[in-house]
Amino acid sequence: MGTADQDFRVAPAITRALERRIHHENHGYLTRPQYYLDSIVDWNRRRHGLHIDPDTLLHSDGMHPALIATLRA
């Protein structure tokens, strides 16, 4: 099951952030800082006792593409 559009307005802070990004006019690949990966590794270690190699983490643009890629792998 996926998510659907909601019947309420988006928070103004989200609209402003999207407007700033649109005016940037560069919609290429975004970088993810190392602390982004480190936080995922640390959370999984603390929460589940898992030790994850940050080099094995990939970014997906959505839950469905990630699940489909995982199932295909």
PQR file with spaces between the fields and no chain letter, atoms N, CA, C, O and H, PARSE charges and radii, in Angstrom:
ATOM       1  N    MET     1       0.844   -1.178    0.000 -0.4000 1.5000
ATOM       2  CA   MET     1       0.000    0.000    0.000 -0.0000 2.0000
ATOM       3  C    MET     1       0.887    1.238    0.000  0.5500 1.7000
ATOM       4  O    MET     1       1.894    1.299    0.705 -0.5500 1.4000
ATOM       5  N    GLY     2       0.506    2.193   -0.779 -0.4000 1.5000
ATOM       6  CA   GLY     2       1.277    3.420   -0.865 -0.0000 2.0000
ATOM       7  C    GLY     2       0.620    4.547   -0.090  0.5500 1.7000
ATOM       8  O    GLY     2      -0.339    4.345    0.655 -0.5500 1.4000
ATOM       9  H    GLY     2      -0.312    2.143   -1.352  0.4000 1.0000
ATOM      10  N    THR     3       1.152    5.710   -0.283 -0.4000 1.5000
ATOM      11  CA   THR     3       0.556    6.890    0.335 -0.0000 2.0000
ATOM      12  C    THR     3      -0.168    7.674   -0.736  0.5500 1.7000
ATOM      13  O    THR     3       0.160    7.575   -1.919 -0.5500 1.4000
ATOM      14  H    THR     3       1.931    5.873   -0.888  0.4000 1.0000
ATOM      15  N    ALA     4      -1.139    8.442   -0.332 -0.4000 1.5000
ATOM      16  CA   ALA     4      -1.942    9.213   -1.287 -0.0000 2.0000
ATOM      17  C    ALA     4      -1.890   10.688   -0.907  0.5500 1.7000
ATOM      18  O    ALA     4      -1.431   11.055    0.174 -0.5500 1.4000
ATOM      19  H    ALA     4      -1.406    8.523    0.628  0.4000 1.0000
ATOM      20  N    ASP     5      -2.369   11.519   -1.819 -0.4000 1.5000
ATOM      21  CA   ASP     5      -2.476   12.945   -1.516 -0.0000 2.0000
ATOM      22  C    ASP     5      -3.408   13.129   -0.333  0.5500 1.7000
ATOM      23  O    ASP     5      -4.384   12.396   -0.170 -0.5500 1.4000
ATOM      24  H    ASP     5      -2.742   11.221   -2.697  0.4000 1.0000
ATOM      25  N    GLN     6      -3.099   14.098    0.474 -0.4000 1.5000
ATOM      26  CA   GLN     6      -3.905   14.369    1.660 -0.0000 2.0000
ATOM      27  C    GLN     6      -4.932   15.456    1.355  0.5500 1.7000
ATOM      28  O    GLN     6      -4.814   16.183    0.368 -0.5500 1.4000
ATOM      29  H    GLN     6      -2.307   14.694    0.342  0.4000 1.0000
ATOM      30  N    ASP     7      -5.921   15.553    2.202 -0.4000 1.5000
ATOM      31  CA   ASP     7      -6.981   16.536    2.020 -0.0000 2.0000
ATOM      32  C    ASP     7      -6.756   17.799    2.839  0.5500 1.7000
ATOM      33  O    ASP     7      -7.716   18.461    3.234 -0.5500 1.4000
ATOM      34  H    ASP     7      -6.018   14.963    3.004  0.4000 1.0000
ATOM      35  N    PHE     8      -5.511   18.136    3.094 -0.4000 1.5000
ATOM      36  CA   PHE     8      -5.215   19.359    3.829 -0.0000 2.0000
ATOM      37  C    PHE     8      -4.003   20.033    3.217  0.5500 1.7000
ATOM      38  O    PHE     8      -3.218   19.408    2.503 -0.5500 1.4000
ATOM      39  H    PHE     8      -4.731   17.599    2.773  0.4000 1.0000
ATOM      40  N    ARG     9      -3.863   21.310    3.506 -0.4000 1.5000
ATOM      41  CA   ARG     9      -2.791   22.103    2.914 -0.0000 2.0000
ATOM      42  C    ARG     9      -1.438   21.702    3.494  0.5500 1.7000
ATOM      43  O    ARG     9      -1.339   21.218    4.622 -0.5500 1.4000
ATOM      44  H    ARG     9      -4.500   21.817    4.086  0.4000 1.0000
ATOM      45  N    VAL    10      -0.409   21.917    2.696 -0.4000 1.5000
ATOM      46  CA   VAL    10       0.961   21.664    3.126 -0.0000 2.0000
ATOM      47  C    VAL    10       1.381   22.773    4.083  0.5500 1.7000
ATOM      48  O    VAL    10       0.932   23.912    3.949 -0.5500 1.4000
ATOM      49  H    VAL    10      -0.489   22.310    1.780  0.4000 1.0000
ATOM      50  N    ALA    11       2.232   22.450    5.043 -0.4000 1.5000
ATOM      51  CA   ALA    11       2.728   23.452    5.982 -0.0000 2.0000
ATOM      52  C    ALA    11       3.473   24.549    5.220  0.5500 1.7000
ATOM      53  O    ALA    11       4.208   24.244    4.281 -0.5500 1.4000
ATOM      54  H    ALA    11       2.596   21.525    5.152  0.4000 1.0000
ATOM      55  N    PRO    12       3.304   25.800    5.597 -0.5600 1.5000
ATOM      56  CA   PRO    12       3.964   26.911    4.903  0.2800 2.0000
ATOM      57  C    PRO    12       5.479   26.753    4.825  0.5500 1.7000
ATOM      58  O    PRO    12       6.085   27.165    3.836 -0.5500 1.4000
ATOM      59  N    ALA    13       6.096   26.170    5.834 -0.4000 1.5000
ATOM      60  CA   ALA    13       7.554   25.982    5.808 -0.0000 2.0000
ATOM      61  C    ALA    13       7.965   25.054    4.668  0.5500 1.7000
ATOM      62  O    ALA    13       9.018   25.251    4.062 -0.5500 1.4000
ATOM      63  H    ALA    13       5.604   25.835    6.637  0.4000 1.0000
ATOM      64  N    ILE    14       7.155   24.054    4.373 -0.4000 1.5000
ATOM      65  CA   ILE    14       7.454   23.139    3.273 -0.0000 2.0000
ATOM      66  C    ILE    14       7.312   23.859    1.944  0.5500 1.7000
ATOM      67  O    ILE    14       8.153   23.703    1.058 -0.5500 1.4000
ATOM      68  H    ILE    14       6.299   23.893    4.865  0.4000 1.0000
ATOM      69  N    THR    15       6.259   24.643    1.798 -0.4000 1.5000
ATOM      70  CA   THR    15       6.055   25.402    0.564 -0.0000 2.0000
ATOM      71  C    THR    15       7.215   26.361    0.321  0.5500 1.7000
ATOM      72  O    THR    15       7.704   26.467   -0.803 -0.5500 1.4000
ATOM      73  H    THR    15       5.576   24.770    2.518  0.4000 1.0000
ATOM      74  N    ARG    16       7.661   27.060    1.367 -0.4000 1.5000
ATOM      75  CA   ARG    16       8.789   27.991    1.217 -0.0000 2.0000
ATOM      76  C    ARG    16      10.064   27.248    0.818  0.5500 1.7000
ATOM      77  O    ARG    16      10.814   27.717   -0.038 -0.5500 1.4000
ATOM      78  H    ARG    16       7.263   26.974    2.281  0.4000 1.0000
ATOM      79  N    ALA    17      10.312   26.095    1.433 -0.4000 1.5000
ATOM      80  CA   ALA    17      11.516   25.319    1.103 -0.0000 2.0000
ATOM      81  C    ALA    17      11.479   24.857   -0.352  0.5500 1.7000
ATOM      82  O    ALA    17      12.496   24.897   -1.044 -0.5500 1.4000
ATOM      83  H    ALA    17       9.703   25.713    2.129  0.4000 1.0000
ATOM      84  N    LEU    18      10.317   24.422   -0.812 -0.4000 1.5000
ATOM      85  CA   LEU    18      10.183   23.999   -2.207 -0.0000 2.0000
ATOM      86  C    LEU    18      10.377   25.181   -3.159  0.5500 1.7000
ATOM      87  O    LEU    18      11.023   25.045   -4.198 -0.5500 1.4000
ATOM      88  H    LEU    18       9.491   24.390   -0.249  0.4000 1.0000
ATOM      89  N    GLU    19       9.821   26.330   -2.806 -0.4000 1.5000
ATOM      90  CA   GLU    19       9.986   27.521   -3.645 -0.0000 2.0000
ATOM      91  C    GLU    19      11.463   27.905   -3.755  0.5500 1.7000
ATOM      92  O    GLU    19      11.937   28.244   -4.839 -0.5500 1.4000
ATOM      93  H    GLU    19       9.297   26.441   -1.962  0.4000 1.0000
ATOM      94  N    ARG    20      12.191   27.851   -2.630 -0.4000 1.5000
ATOM      95  CA   ARG    20      13.625   28.179   -2.664 -0.0000 2.0000
ATOM      96  C    ARG    20      14.370   27.204   -3.566  0.5500 1.7000
ATOM      97  O    ARG    20      15.264   27.604   -4.310 -0.5500 1.4000
ATOM      98  H    ARG    20      11.806   27.576   -1.749  0.4000 1.0000
ATOM      99  N    ARG    21      14.007   25.936   -3.502 -0.4000 1.5000
ATOM     100  CA   ARG    21      14.688   24.931   -4.324 -0.0000 2.0000
ATOM     101  C    ARG    21      14.359   25.150   -5.805  0.5500 1.7000
ATOM     102  O    ARG    21      15.234   25.004   -6.658 -0.5500 1.4000
ATOM     103  H    ARG    21      13.280   25.611   -2.897  0.4000 1.0000
ATOM     104  N    ILE    22      13.138   25.489   -6.108 -0.4000 1.5000
ATOM     105  CA   ILE    22      12.747   25.723   -7.499 -0.0000 2.0000
ATOM     106  C    ILE    22      13.508   26.912   -8.073  0.5500 1.7000
ATOM     107  O    ILE    22      13.949   26.867   -9.222 -0.5500 1.4000
ATOM     108  H    ILE    22      12.427   25.607   -5.415  0.4000 1.0000
ATOM     109  N    HIS    23      13.665   27.964   -7.297 -0.4000 1.5000
ATOM     110  CA   HIS    23      14.375   29.149   -7.772 -0.0000 2.0000
ATOM     111  C    HIS    23      15.875   28.928   -7.881  0.5500 1.7000
ATOM     112  O    HIS    23      16.570   29.735   -8.498 -0.5500 1.4000
ATOM     113  H    HIS    23      13.306   28.001   -6.364  0.4000 1.0000
ATOM     114  N    HIS    24      16.380   27.866   -7.301 -0.4000 1.5000
ATOM     115  CA   HIS    24      17.807   27.539   -7.395 -0.0000 2.0000
ATOM     116  C    HIS    24      18.171   27.189   -8.833  0.5500 1.7000
ATOM     117  O    HIS    24      19.296   27.437   -9.265 -0.5500 1.4000
ATOM     118  H    HIS    24      15.815   27.211   -6.800  0.4000 1.0000
ATOM     119  N    GLU    25      17.228   26.615   -9.577 -0.4000 1.5000
ATOM     120  CA   GLU    25      17.326   26.270  -10.998 -0.0000 2.0000
ATOM     121  C    GLU    25      18.392   25.237  -11.325  0.5500 1.7000
ATOM     122  O    GLU    25      18.820   25.145  -12.476 -0.5500 1.4000
ATOM     123  H    GLU    25      16.314   26.414   -9.227  0.4000 1.0000
ATOM     124  N    ASN    26      18.824   24.472  -10.363 -0.4000 1.5000
ATOM     125  CA   ASN    26      19.717   23.344  -10.618 -0.0000 2.0000
ATOM     126  C    ASN    26      19.060   22.142   -9.956  0.5500 1.7000
ATOM     127  O    ASN    26      19.076   22.010   -8.732 -0.5500 1.4000
ATOM     128  H    ASN    26      18.477   24.547   -9.428  0.4000 1.0000
ATOM     129  N    HIS    27      18.490   21.279  -10.762 -0.4000 1.5000
ATOM     130  CA   HIS    27      17.728   20.156  -10.226 -0.0000 2.0000
ATOM     131  C    HIS    27      18.453   18.841  -10.445  0.5500 1.7000
ATOM     132  O    HIS    27      17.825   17.792  -10.588 -0.5500 1.4000
ATOM     133  H    HIS    27      18.477   21.387  -11.756  0.4000 1.0000
ATOM     134  N    GLY    28      19.774   18.902  -10.471 -0.4000 1.5000
ATOM     135  CA   GLY    28      20.573   17.693  -10.649 -0.0000 2.0000
ATOM     136  C    GLY    28      20.645   16.886   -9.372  0.5500 1.7000
ATOM     137  O    GLY    28      19.868   17.088   -8.440 -0.5500 1.4000
ATOM     138  H    GLY    28      20.284   19.754  -10.356  0.4000 1.0000
ATOM     139  N    TYR    29      21.588   15.975   -9.350 -0.4000 1.5000
ATOM     140  CA   TYR    29      21.757   15.106   -8.187 -0.0000 2.0000
ATOM     141  C    TYR    29      22.184   15.921   -6.981  0.5500 1.7000
ATOM     142  O    TYR    29      23.043   16.798   -7.077 -0.5500 1.4000
ATOM     143  H    TYR    29      22.220   15.811  -10.107  0.4000 1.0000
ATOM     144  N    LEU    30      21.581   15.624   -5.859 -0.4000 1.5000
ATOM     145  CA   LEU    30      21.936   16.294   -4.616 -0.0000 2.0000
ATOM     146  C    LEU    30      22.946   15.440   -3.869  0.5500 1.7000
ATOM     147  O    LEU    30      22.903   14.212   -3.937 -0.5500 1.4000
ATOM     148  H    LEU    30      20.883   14.911   -5.780  0.4000 1.0000
ATOM     149  N    THR    31      23.833   16.078   -3.174 -0.4000 1.5000
ATOM     150  CA   THR    31      24.801   15.330   -2.385 -0.0000 2.0000
ATOM     151  C    THR    31      24.223   15.059   -1.001  0.5500 1.7000
ATOM     152  O    THR    31      23.389   15.811   -0.496 -0.5500 1.4000
ATOM     153  H    THR    31      23.868   17.075   -3.119  0.4000 1.0000
ATOM     154  N    ARG    32      24.676   13.996   -0.418 -0.4000 1.5000
ATOM     155  CA   ARG    32      24.299   13.664    0.947 -0.0000 2.0000
ATOM     156  C    ARG    32      25.567   13.680    1.774  0.5500 1.7000
ATOM     157  O    ARG    32      26.511   12.952    1.466 -0.5500 1.4000
ATOM     158  H    ARG    32      25.353   13.386   -0.827  0.4000 1.0000
ATOM     159  N    PRO    33      25.610   14.494    2.816 -0.5600 1.5000
ATOM     160  CA   PRO    33      26.822   14.574    3.626  0.2800 2.0000
ATOM     161  C    PRO    33      27.072   13.271    4.385  0.5500 1.7000
ATOM     162  O    PRO    33      26.152   12.483    4.607 -0.5500 1.4000
ATOM     163  N    GLN    34      28.309   13.061    4.774 -0.4000 1.5000
ATOM     164  CA   GLN    34      28.674   11.834    5.474 -0.0000 2.0000
ATOM     165  C    GLN    34      27.854   11.634    6.741  0.5500 1.7000
ATOM     166  O    GLN    34      27.527   10.501    7.096 -0.5500 1.4000
ATOM     167  H    GLN    34      29.056   13.701    4.594  0.4000 1.0000
ATOM     168  N    TYR    35      27.513   12.743    7.436 -0.4000 1.5000
ATOM     169  CA   TYR    35      26.747   12.579    8.673 -0.0000 2.0000
ATOM     170  C    TYR    35      25.362   11.987    8.427  0.5500 1.7000
ATOM     171  O    TYR    35      24.766   11.416    9.339 -0.5500 1.4000
ATOM     172  H    TYR    35      27.779   13.663    7.147  0.4000 1.0000
ATOM     173  N    TYR    36      24.846   12.116    7.215 -0.4000 1.5000
ATOM     174  CA   TYR    36      23.567   11.495    6.864 -0.0000 2.0000
ATOM     175  C    TYR    36      23.693    9.976    6.957  0.5500 1.7000
ATOM     176  O    TYR    36      22.865    9.309    7.578 -0.5500 1.4000
ATOM     177  H    TYR    36      25.330   12.580    6.473  0.4000 1.0000
ATOM     178  N    LEU    37      24.743    9.440    6.330 -0.4000 1.5000
ATOM     179  CA   LEU    37      24.977    7.998    6.386 -0.0000 2.0000
ATOM     180  C    LEU    37      25.339    7.556    7.798  0.5500 1.7000
ATOM     181  O    LEU    37      24.868    6.521    8.270 -0.5500 1.4000
ATOM     182  H    LEU    37      25.415    9.982    5.826  0.4000 1.0000
ATOM     183  N    ASP    38      26.175    8.340    8.470 -0.4000 1.5000
ATOM     184  CA   ASP    38      26.589    8.002    9.832 -0.0000 2.0000
ATOM     185  C    ASP    38      25.392    7.913   10.773  0.5500 1.7000
ATOM     186  O    ASP    38      25.354    7.052   11.652 -0.5500 1.4000
ATOM     187  H    ASP    38      26.558    9.180    8.086  0.4000 1.0000
ATOM     188  N    SER    39      24.414    8.801   10.592 -0.4000 1.5000
ATOM     189  CA   SER    39      23.246    8.777   11.467 -0.0000 2.0000
ATOM     190  C    SER    39      22.411    7.514   11.250  0.5500 1.7000
ATOM     191  O    SER    39      21.840    6.978   12.199 -0.5500 1.4000
ATOM     192  H    SER    39      24.445    9.501    9.879  0.4000 1.0000
ATOM     193  N    ILE    40      22.339    7.044   10.019 -0.4000 1.5000
ATOM     194  CA   ILE    40      21.604    5.802    9.738 -0.0000 2.0000
ATOM     195  C    ILE    40      22.327    4.621   10.371  0.5500 1.7000
ATOM     196  O    ILE    40      21.705    3.770   11.007 -0.5500 1.4000
ATOM     197  H    ILE    40      22.803    7.479    9.248  0.4000 1.0000
ATOM     198  N    VAL    41      23.637    4.575   10.194 -0.4000 1.5000
ATOM     199  CA   VAL    41      24.440    3.495   10.772 -0.0000 2.0000
ATOM     200  C    VAL    41      24.313    3.500   12.296  0.5500 1.7000
ATOM     201  O    VAL    41      24.102    2.454   12.911 -0.5500 1.4000
ATOM     202  H    VAL    41      24.142    5.266    9.677  0.4000 1.0000
ATOM     203  N    ASP    42      24.442    4.678   12.897 -0.4000 1.5000
ATOM     204  CA   ASP    42      24.380    4.794   14.353 -0.0000 2.0000
ATOM     205  C    ASP    42      23.001    4.409   14.890  0.5500 1.7000
ATOM     206  O    ASP    42      22.901    3.712   15.900 -0.5500 1.4000
ATOM     207  H    ASP    42      24.613    5.527   12.397  0.4000 1.0000
ATOM     208  N    TRP    43      21.945    4.859   14.221 -0.4000 1.5000
ATOM     209  CA   TRP    43      20.589    4.541   14.670 -0.0000 2.0000
ATOM     210  C    TRP    43      20.362    3.035   14.653  0.5500 1.7000
ATOM     211  O    TRP    43      19.820    2.480   15.610 -0.5500 1.4000
ATOM     212  H    TRP    43      22.026    5.425   13.401  0.4000 1.0000
ATOM     213  N    ASN    44      20.771    2.367   13.573 -0.4000 1.5000
ATOM     214  CA   ASN    44      20.588    0.914   13.486 -0.0000 2.0000
ATOM     215  C    ASN    44      21.425    0.171   14.525  0.5500 1.7000
ATOM     216  O    ASN    44      21.005   -0.866   15.038 -0.5500 1.4000
ATOM     217  H    ASN    44      21.211    2.818   12.796  0.4000 1.0000
ATOM     218  N    ARG    45      22.611    0.702   14.836 -0.4000 1.5000
ATOM     219  CA   ARG    45      23.457    0.083   15.857 -0.0000 2.0000
ATOM     220  C    ARG    45      22.791    0.197   17.226  0.5500 1.7000
ATOM     221  O    ARG    45      22.686   -0.786   17.960 -0.5500 1.4000
ATOM     222  H    ARG    45      22.953    1.544   14.420  0.4000 1.0000
ATOM     223  N    ARG    46      22.337    1.420   17.565 -0.4000 1.5000
ATOM     224  CA   ARG    46      21.725    1.638   18.877 -0.0000 2.0000
ATOM     225  C    ARG    46      20.382    0.931   19.004  0.5500 1.7000
ATOM     226  O    ARG    46      20.089    0.330   20.039 -0.5500 1.4000
ATOM     227  H    ARG    46      22.422    2.218   16.969  0.4000 1.0000
ATOM     228  N    ARG    47      19.579    0.998   17.976 -0.4000 1.5000
ATOM     229  CA   ARG    47      18.201    0.500   18.045 -0.0000 2.0000
ATOM     230  C    ARG    47      18.108   -1.015   17.890  0.5500 1.7000
ATOM     231  O    ARG    47      17.325   -1.673   18.575 -0.5500 1.4000
ATOM     232  H    ARG    47      19.817    1.486   17.136  0.4000 1.0000
ATOM     233  N    HIS    48      18.928   -1.567   16.969 -0.4000 1.5000
ATOM     234  CA   HIS    48      18.782   -2.979   16.631 -0.0000 2.0000
ATOM     235  C    HIS    48      20.051   -3.808   16.845  0.5500 1.7000
ATOM     236  O    HIS    48      20.037   -5.025   16.656 -0.5500 1.4000
ATOM     237  H    HIS    48      19.565   -1.033   16.412  0.4000 1.0000
ATOM     238  N    GLY    49      21.148   -3.150   17.241 -0.4000 1.5000
ATOM     239  CA   GLY    49      22.399   -3.883   17.415 -0.0000 2.0000
ATOM     240  C    GLY    49      23.020   -4.318   16.100  0.5500 1.7000
ATOM     241  O    GLY    49      23.847   -5.230   16.077 -0.5500 1.4000
ATOM     242  H    GLY    49      21.159   -2.162   17.394  0.4000 1.0000
ATOM     243  N    LEU    50      22.629   -3.675   14.999 -0.4000 1.5000
ATOM     244  CA   LEU    50      23.161   -4.012   13.672 -0.0000 2.0000
ATOM     245  C    LEU    50      24.404   -3.178   13.373  0.5500 1.7000
ATOM     246  O    LEU    50      24.484   -2.007   13.745 -0.5500 1.4000
ATOM     247  H    LEU    50      21.957   -2.935   15.018  0.4000 1.0000
ATOM     248  N    HIS    51      25.347   -3.782   12.713 -0.4000 1.5000
ATOM     249  CA   HIS    51      26.547   -3.069   12.277 -0.0000 2.0000
ATOM     250  C    HIS    51      26.509   -3.013   10.752  0.5500 1.7000
ATOM     251  O    HIS    51      26.731   -4.017   10.075 -0.5500 1.4000
ATOM     252  H    HIS    51      25.282   -4.733   12.411  0.4000 1.0000
ATOM     253  N    ILE    52      26.228   -1.832   10.227 -0.4000 1.5000
ATOM     254  CA   ILE    52      26.036   -1.633    8.789 -0.0000 2.0000
ATOM     255  C    ILE    52      27.228   -0.879    8.220  0.5500 1.7000
ATOM     256  O    ILE    52      27.673    0.120    8.785 -0.5500 1.4000
ATOM     257  H    ILE    52      26.047   -1.016   10.776  0.4000 1.0000
ATOM     258  N    ASP    53      27.736   -1.364    7.101 -0.4000 1.5000
ATOM     259  CA   ASP    53      28.809   -0.672    6.391 -0.0000 2.0000
ATOM     260  C    ASP    53      28.171    0.492    5.629  0.5500 1.7000
ATOM     261  O    ASP    53      27.322    0.257    4.769 -0.5500 1.4000
ATOM     262  H    ASP    53      27.375   -2.175    6.642  0.4000 1.0000
ATOM     263  N    PRO    54      28.555    1.742    5.919 -0.5600 1.5000
ATOM     264  CA   PRO    54      27.922    2.879    5.235  0.2800 2.0000
ATOM     265  C    PRO    54      28.116    2.858    3.725  0.5500 1.7000
ATOM     266  O    PRO    54      27.344    3.483    2.999 -0.5500 1.4000
ATOM     267  N    ASP    55      29.132    2.151    3.241 -0.4000 1.5000
ATOM     268  CA   ASP    55      29.344    2.056    1.784 -0.0000 2.0000
ATOM     269  C    ASP    55      28.281    1.208    1.099  0.5500 1.7000
ATOM     270  O    ASP    55      28.163    1.230   -0.126 -0.5500 1.4000
ATOM     271  H    ASP    55      29.760    1.644    3.831  0.4000 1.0000
ATOM     272  N    THR    56      27.506    0.462    1.882 -0.4000 1.5000
ATOM     273  CA   THR    56      26.460   -0.376    1.284 -0.0000 2.0000
ATOM     274  C    THR    56      25.108    0.322    1.241  0.5500 1.7000
ATOM     275  O    THR    56      24.146   -0.236    0.714 -0.5500 1.4000
ATOM     276  H    THR    56      27.602    0.445    2.877  0.4000 1.0000
ATOM     277  N    LEU    57      25.017    1.533    1.785 -0.4000 1.5000
ATOM     278  CA   LEU    57      23.755    2.268    1.798 -0.0000 2.0000
ATOM     279  C    LEU    57      23.548    3.001    0.478  0.5500 1.7000
ATOM     280  O    LEU    57      24.456    3.656   -0.035 -0.5500 1.4000
ATOM     281  H    LEU    57      25.799    1.987    2.213  0.4000 1.0000
ATOM     282  N    LEU    58      22.353    2.881   -0.054 -0.4000 1.5000
ATOM     283  CA   LEU    58      21.983    3.569   -1.287 -0.0000 2.0000
ATOM     284  C    LEU    58      20.790    4.467   -1.012  0.5500 1.7000
ATOM     285  O    LEU    58      20.010    4.215   -0.094 -0.5500 1.4000
ATOM     286  H    LEU    58      21.616    2.349    0.363  0.4000 1.0000
ATOM     287  N    HIS    59      20.653    5.510   -1.808 -0.4000 1.5000
ATOM     288  CA   HIS    59      19.544    6.438   -1.663 -0.0000 2.0000
ATOM     289  C    HIS    59      18.504    6.139   -2.736  0.5500 1.7000
ATOM     290  O    HIS    59      18.848    5.846   -3.881 -0.5500 1.4000
ATOM     291  H    HIS    59      21.287    5.714   -2.555  0.4000 1.0000
ATOM     292  N    SER    60      17.243    6.214   -2.360 -0.4000 1.5000
ATOM     293  CA   SER    60      16.153    6.000   -3.304 -0.0000 2.0000
ATOM     294  C    SER    60      15.235    7.212   -3.272  0.5500 1.7000
ATOM     295  O    SER    60      15.121    7.893   -2.253 -0.5500 1.4000
ATOM     296  H    SER    60      16.964    6.451   -1.429  0.4000 1.0000
ATOM     297  N    ASP    61      14.589    7.469   -4.388 -0.4000 1.5000
ATOM     298  CA   ASP    61      13.688    8.618   -4.445 -0.0000 2.0000
ATOM     299  C    ASP    61      12.285    8.294   -3.953  0.5500 1.7000
ATOM     300  O    ASP    61      11.388    9.130   -4.058 -0.5500 1.4000
ATOM     301  H    ASP    61      14.681    6.915   -5.216  0.4000 1.0000
ATOM     302  N    GLY    62      12.084    7.107   -3.425 -0.4000 1.5000
ATOM     303  CA   GLY    62      10.779    6.770   -2.885 -0.0000 2.0000
ATOM     304  C    GLY    62      10.751    5.351   -2.341  0.5500 1.7000
ATOM     305  O    GLY    62      11.644    4.547   -2.607 -0.5500 1.4000
ATOM     306  H    GLY    62      12.812    6.428   -3.340  0.4000 1.0000
ATOM     307  N    MET    63       9.721    5.063   -1.583 -0.4000 1.5000
ATOM     308  CA   MET    63       9.601    3.747   -0.962 -0.0000 2.0000
ATOM     309  C    MET    63       9.328    2.658   -1.996  0.5500 1.7000
ATOM     310  O    MET    63       9.931    1.587   -1.937 -0.5500 1.4000
ATOM     311  H    MET    63       8.996    5.716   -1.366  0.4000 1.0000
ATOM     312  N    HIS    64       8.436    2.918   -2.934 -0.4000 1.5000
ATOM     313  CA   HIS    64       8.116    1.889   -3.928 -0.0000 2.0000
ATOM     314  C    HIS    64       9.313    1.538   -4.804  0.5500 1.7000
ATOM     315  O    HIS    64       9.575    0.351   -4.998 -0.5500 1.4000
ATOM     316  H    HIS    64       7.947    3.788   -2.983  0.4000 1.0000
ATOM     317  N    PRO    65      10.062    2.517   -5.351 -0.5600 1.5000
ATOM     318  CA   PRO    65      11.235    2.139   -6.133  0.2800 2.0000
ATOM     319  C    PRO    65      12.258    1.347   -5.303  0.5500 1.7000
ATOM     320  O    PRO    65      12.900    0.432   -5.820 -0.5500 1.4000
ATOM     321  N    ALA    66      12.406    1.694   -4.032 -0.4000 1.5000
ATOM     322  CA   ALA    66      13.354    0.975   -3.172 -0.0000 2.0000
ATOM     323  C    ALA    66      12.904   -0.470   -2.957  0.5500 1.7000
ATOM     324  O    ALA    66      13.714   -1.394   -3.031 -0.5500 1.4000
ATOM     325  H    ALA    66      11.885    2.437   -3.612  0.4000 1.0000
ATOM     326  N    LEU    67      11.607   -0.660   -2.691 -0.4000 1.5000
ATOM     327  CA   LEU    67      11.106   -2.016   -2.488 -0.0000 2.0000
ATOM     328  C    LEU    67      11.233   -2.860   -3.762  0.5500 1.7000
ATOM     329  O    LEU    67      11.618   -4.028   -3.710 -0.5500 1.4000
ATOM     330  H    LEU    67      10.950    0.091   -2.631  0.4000 1.0000
ATOM     331  N    ILE    68      10.907   -2.257   -4.887 -0.4000 1.5000
ATOM     332  CA   ILE    68      11.003   -2.984   -6.158 -0.0000 2.0000
ATOM     333  C    ILE    68      12.456   -3.369   -6.450  0.5500 1.7000
ATOM     334  O    ILE    68      12.726   -4.492   -6.874 -0.5500 1.4000
ATOM     335  H    ILE    68      10.595   -1.308   -4.930  0.4000 1.0000
ATOM     336  N    ALA    69      13.391   -2.441   -6.226 -0.4000 1.5000
ATOM     337  CA   ALA    69      14.807   -2.742   -6.448 -0.0000 2.0000
ATOM     338  C    ALA    69      15.285   -3.846   -5.515  0.5500 1.7000
ATOM     339  O    ALA    69      16.065   -4.711   -5.914 -0.5500 1.4000
ATOM     340  H    ALA    69      13.172   -1.528   -5.881  0.4000 1.0000
ATOM     341  N    THR    70      14.816   -3.815   -4.281 -0.4000 1.5000
ATOM     342  CA   THR    70      15.190   -4.846   -3.317 -0.0000 2.0000
ATOM     343  C    THR    70      14.655   -6.213   -3.751  0.5500 1.7000
ATOM     344  O    THR    70      15.375   -7.211   -3.704 -0.5500 1.4000
ATOM     345  H    THR    70      14.182   -3.113   -3.957  0.4000 1.0000
ATOM     346  N    LEU    71      13.408   -6.249   -4.165 -0.4000 1.5000
ATOM     347  CA   LEU    71      12.825   -7.523   -4.608 -0.0000 2.0000
ATOM     348  C    LEU    71      13.518   -8.048   -5.860  0.5500 1.7000
ATOM     349  O    LEU    71      13.720   -9.255   -5.998 -0.5500 1.4000
ATOM     350  H    LEU    71      12.824   -5.438   -4.203  0.4000 1.0000
ATOM     351  N    ARG    72      13.879   -7.161   -6.762 -0.4000 1.5000
ATOM     352  CA   ARG    72      14.569   -7.607   -7.977 -0.0000 2.0000
ATOM     353  C    ARG    72      15.979   -8.116   -7.687  0.5500 1.7000
ATOM     354  O    ARG    72      16.483   -9.001   -8.378 -0.5500 1.4000
ATOM     355  H    ARG    72      13.715   -6.181   -6.650  0.4000 1.0000
ATOM     356  N    ALA    73      16.607   -7.550   -6.663 -0.4000 1.5000
ATOM     357  CA   ALA    73      17.963   -7.987   -6.313 -0.0000 2.0000
ATOM     358  C    ALA    73      17.909   -9.390   -5.732  0.5500 1.7000
ATOM     359  O    ALA    73      18.944   -9.949   -5.370 -0.5500 1.4000
ATOM     360  H    ALA    73      16.198   -6.831   -6.102  0.4000 1.0000
